[in-house]
Amino acid sequence: MSVRVLIDHRSNVQAARHPEKAHRPDNPIARKPDWIRVKAPNHPVYHETRKLMRDNKLVTVCEEASCPNIGECWSQRHATMMIMGEICTRACSFCNVTTGLPNALDADEPTRVADAVAKLGLRHVVITSVDRDDLADGGAKHFAQVIAAIRTASPETTIEVLTPDFLRKRGALEIVVAARPDVFNHNIETVPRLYTTIRPGARYYQSVRLLDRVKQLDPSIFTKSGLMLGLGEEKAELSQVMDDFRIADIDFITMGQYLQPTVKHAAVARFVTPDEFADYAAMARAKGFLQVAATPLTRSSYHADADFAALRAARELQLKKEDSVTMQAVRTDAF
């Protein structure tokens, strides 16, 4: 039996969460298949993690996006903090984050985030944000300040940022890259054909170029992007997106099942089977990604610490192979 878990600690504002979707016809929420199972969050450490987030006055994407993995992750002290508030300037049809006019940035937030990272003892942390189209730099300086604060408070922690697309924010990307996160993640979310209905405020090629530019600026930073499946995409379209990713030298691809948050959100076109996810994972590995995560419950920050360790090991192995090929070529030329 599948379990649907919806976590929202701000229930008093739930009714006003998506005013832009209120006029839309209802999309009934389909019954989930047996392979999508999550445990209700009841572990003592889950409640400790939740208390720390509240004590530090932090927002998490785990709660805001109604992530099905929150019980598992928080029970292991893994929380993905969402900076710059809980109100987004975009209105994507798949997303459960509140849409509206955000509040001013909180200058003390980087310190509180860093304090939480240190208290949780995180080896690897994922920092994401809402879209802040209202800010001249899209929030890039705030990302850089958070990275710097974590480096000071917890120097051994590796840092992954999951950023907006910084659409029409000249120089914003460069600010975040200069702060040198270990992983730069930006989710493409779906295939280009579905952008007008699923991600109307974004531009597919802008998102791909963003990650391509990260590699141009600093090749040492790992790049990562994710896709939701089950929105009506075709296998050939996913293959083309993977090719676009590899042209942009993206290291890590994640793929997970889209789950509809409310009746006002985009409907699930179908539930992709675990076997299909395994096939897509094999396809991605064949195309040369250093790391692939593809299961129904995969999300960008799910098992991010273990995935980062595997990603780093894969790069080291790749560099050793390249060195071996180079040395062999040198020996051949010598003769």
C-alpha positions in Angstrom: 0.0 0.0 0.0 1.4 3.4 -1.0 1.5 6.3 1.5 1.1 9.9 0.5 2.9 12.3 2.9 2.3 16.0 2.7 4.4 18.1 5.1 3.5 21.7 5.6 4.3 23.5 8.9 2.6 26.7 7.6 -0.9 25.3 7.3 -2.4 28.7 8.1 -1.3 30.0 4.7 -2.0 26.8 2.7 -5.2 28.2 1.2 -3.4 31.2 -0.3 -0.4 29.2 -1.4 -1.1 29.2 -5.2 -3.5 32.1 -6.0 -2.4 32.0 -9.6 -3.7 28.4 -9.9 -7.1 29.0 -8.3 -8.9 29.5 -11.6 -7.6 26.3 -13.2 -9.8 23.3 -13.5 -9.1 20.5 -11.1 -6.8 17.6 -12.1 -7.8 14.6 -10.0 -4.8 13.1 -8.3 -4.1 9.6 -9.6 -3.7 6.7 -7.2 0.0 5.9 -6.8 1.3 2.5 -7.8 2.7 0.0 -5.3 6.4 0.8 -6.2 6.0 4.4 -4.8 6.2 3.9 -1.1 7.4 6.2 1.7 7.4 5.9 5.5 5.5 8.4 7.6 8.0 10.6 9.4 8.1 9.4 13.0 11.8 8.8 13.9 13.1 10.8 16.9 15.9 12.3 14.8 13.3 13.5 12.3 11.8 15.6 15.1 15.3 16.8 16.2 16.0 18.0 12.6 12.6 19.7 12.4 13.3 21.5 15.7 16.7 22.7 14.5 15.1 24.1 11.3 12.5 26.0 13.4 15.0 27.2 16.0 17.2 28.6 13.2 14.2 30.1 11.4 15.1 28.2 8.2 13.0 27.2 5.2 13.6 23.8 3.6 12.6 22.6 0.2 11.9 19.3 1.8 8.7 20.9 3.3 8.0 23.5 0.7 8.0 21.1 -2.2 6.3 18.3 -0.2 9.1 15.9 -0.8 8.1 12.3 -0.3 11.6 11.5 1.1 11.5 13.9 4.0 11.0 11.2 6.6 14.0 9.2 5.5 16.3 12.2 5.0 15.5 14.1 8.1 15.9 10.9 10.2 19.5 10.9 8.9 19.9 14.7 9.6 19.9 15.5 5.9 17.9 18.6 5.2 18.0 20.8 2.1 17.8 24.4 3.0 16.0 26.8 0.8 17.3 30.3 1.1 15.8 33.8 0.3 12.4 33.0 1.7 9.5 30.6 0.9 7.8 32.8 -1.7 8.8 32.3 -5.4 8.3 34.8 -8.3 7.6 32.0 -10.7 4.5 29.9 -11.1 5.6 26.5 -12.5 2.7 24.1 -12.8 4.5 21.3 -11.1 5.8 23.1 -8.1 4.2 23.4 -4.6 6.3 26.4 -3.5 4.2 29.5 -2.7 4.0 32.0 -5.6 3.9 35.7 -4.9 5.9 38.8 -4.1 8.9 37.7 -1.9 10.0 39.6 1.2 13.4 41.4 1.5 16.5 39.3 1.9 17.4 38.4 5.5 21.0 39.5 6.0 21.5 37.1 8.9 20.3 34.0 7.0 23.8 32.9 5.8 24.9 32.7 9.4 21.9 30.7 10.5 22.3 28.3 7.6 25.9 27.7 8.4 25.1 27.2 12.1 22.5 24.5 11.2 25.0 22.8 8.8 27.6 22.6 11.6 25.1 21.4 14.2 23.8 18.7 11.8 27.4 17.6 11.2 26.8 17.4 7.5 29.5 16.0 5.2 27.7 17.4 2.2 24.9 20.0 2.1 22.6 21.1 -0.7 21.5 24.8 -0.7 18.6 25.7 -3.0 16.4 28.8 -3.3 13.2 30.2 -4.7 13.4 32.2 -7.9 14.0 35.8 -7.1 13.3 37.6 -10.4 12.7 40.7 -8.2 16.4 41.0 -7.4 18.9 42.6 -9.7 21.3 39.7 -9.4 18.6 37.0 -8.8 20.0 36.4 -5.4 23.5 35.4 -6.6 25.3 37.5 -3.9 23.2 35.8 -1.2 24.2 32.4 -2.5 27.8 33.4 -2.4 27.4 34.7 1.2 25.8 31.4 2.3 28.7 29.4 0.7 31.3 31.6 2.5 29.5 31.3 5.8 29.4 27.5 5.6 33.1 27.3 4.6 33.8 29.2 7.8 31.5 27.3 10.2 32.1 23.8 8.7 35.2 23.8 6.5 35.1 20.1 5.8 31.5 20.1 4.4 31.2 20.0 0.7 28.7 22.3 -0.8 26.1 21.8 -3.6 24.0 24.7 -4.8 20.8 24.2 -6.7 20.2 27.6 -8.2 17.5 29.3 -10.3 18.3 30.0 -14.0 19.3 33.7 -13.4 17.4 34.5 -16.5 18.3 38.0 -17.7 20.6 38.6 -14.7 23.9 39.5 -16.3 26.9 38.6 -14.2 24.9 36.6 -11.6 26.2 33.2 -12.5 29.8 34.4 -12.3 29.2 35.6 -8.7 28.1 32.1 -7.6 30.8 30.3 -9.5 33.5 32.6 -8.0 32.3 31.4 -4.5 33.4 27.9 -5.7 30.7 25.4 -4.7 31.7 21.8 -5.1 28.6 21.1 -7.2 26.6 23.5 -9.3 23.1 22.0 -9.8 20.3 23.6 -11.9 17.3 21.4 -12.8 16.1 21.4 -16.4 12.9 19.6 -15.1 11.4 18.4 -18.4 11.8 18.2 -22.2 11.7 21.4 -24.3 8.3 20.6 -25.8 6.6 20.8 -22.4 8.1 24.0 -21.1 5.2 26.3 -22.1 2.8 24.3 -19.8 5.2 22.9 -17.1 7.8 25.6 -16.7 6.5 28.7 -18.5 8.7 31.3 -16.8 11.9 29.5 -17.9 13.7 28.8 -21.2 15.2 25.4 -21.9 18.2 26.5 -23.8 19.0 29.2 -21.2 19.1 26.5 -18.5 21.4 24.3 -20.6 23.7 27.3 -21.4 23.8 28.2 -17.7 25.4 24.8 -16.9 27.7 24.9 -19.9 28.9 28.4 -18.8 29.8 27.0 -15.3 32.2 24.5 -16.9 33.7 27.3 -19.0 34.3 29.4 -16.0 35.6 26.7 -13.7 36.0 23.1 -15.1 36.7 21.8 -11.6 33.2 22.4 -10.4 30.9 19.4 -10.9 27.7 20.2 -12.8 24.3 18.5 -12.2 20.8 18.6 -13.5 17.5 16.8 -13.0 14.4 15.7 -14.8 10.9 14.8 -13.7 9.4 11.9 -15.6 5.7 11.1 -16.1 4.6 14.5 -17.5 4.1 13.2 -21.1 7.7 13.2 -22.4 8.8 10.6 -25.0 11.8 8.4 -24.8 13.4 10.1 -27.9 13.0 13.5 -26.3 14.7 12.3 -23.1 17.5 10.9 -25.2 17.9 14.3 -26.9 18.0 16.1 -23.6 20.7 13.8 -22.4 22.7 14.6 -25.6 22.3 18.3 -24.9 23.5 17.7 -21.3 26.6 15.9 -22.5 27.4 18.7 -25.1 27.3 21.0 -22.1 29.6 18.6 -20.2 27.1 18.1 -17.4 28.5 15.4 -15.0 25.5 14.2 -13.2 21.9 13.6 -14.2 19.0 12.7 -11.9 15.6 11.4 -13.0 12.6 10.9 -10.7 8.8 10.4 -10.9 6.7 13.6 -10.9 4.1 13.5 -8.1 1.2 15.9 -8.3 1.0 18.1 -5.2 -2.6 19.3 -5.5 -5.6 19.1 -7.9 -4.6 22.5 -9.2 -1.2 21.3 -10.4 -0.2 19.6 -13.6 -1.6 16.1 -13.8 0.6 13.0 -13.9 0.5 11.7 -17.4 1.7 8.3 -16.3 3.7 6.5 -13.6 7.0 5.4 -15.0 7.9 1.9 -13.9 11.2 1.0 -12.0 12.3 -1.0 -15.0 11.9 2.0 -17.3 13.9 4.1 -14.9 16.6 1.4 -15.0 16.6 1.6 -18.8 16.9 5.4 -18.7 19.8 5.1 -16.2 21.6 2.6 -18.6 21.0 5.0 -21.5 22.5 7.9 -19.5 25.6 5.9 -18.4 26.2 4.9 -22.1 26.2 8.6 -23.0 29.1 9.2 -20.6 27.7 10.8 -17.5 30.0 10.4 -14.5 27.0 9.8 -12.2 23.4 8.8 -12.7 20.5 8.5 -10.3 17.2 7.3 -11.7 14.4 5.8 -9.6 10.8 6.8 -9.0 11.7 8.6 -5.7 14.9 10.2 -6.9 15.1 13.9 -6.2 18.0 16.3 -6.7 19.2 16.2 -3.1 18.1 12.7 -2.3 21.3 10.7 -1.1 23.3 13.7 -2.3 26.2 13.0 0.1 26.7 9.4 -1.2 26.2 10.6 -4.8 28.8 13.2 -4.4 31.3 10.7 -3.1 30.6 8.5 -6.1 30.8 11.5 -8.4 34.3 12.4 -7.1 35.5 8.8 -7.3 34.3 8.6 -10.9 36.2 11.7 -11.9 39.4 10.4 -10.3 39.0 7.2 -12.2 38.4 9.1 -15.4 41.5 11.2 -14.9 43.6 8.1 -14.2 42.4 6.6 -17.5 43.1 9.8 -19.4 46.6 9.9 -17.9 47.2 6.3 -18.9 46.1 7.0 -22.5 48.4 10.0 -22.6 51.4 8.1 -21.3 50.7 5.3 -23.8 50.6 7.8 -26.6 53.9 9.4 -25.4 55.6 5.9 -25.4 54.2 5.2 -28.8 55.6 8.5 -30.2 59.0 7.8 -28.6 59.3 4.7 -30.8 
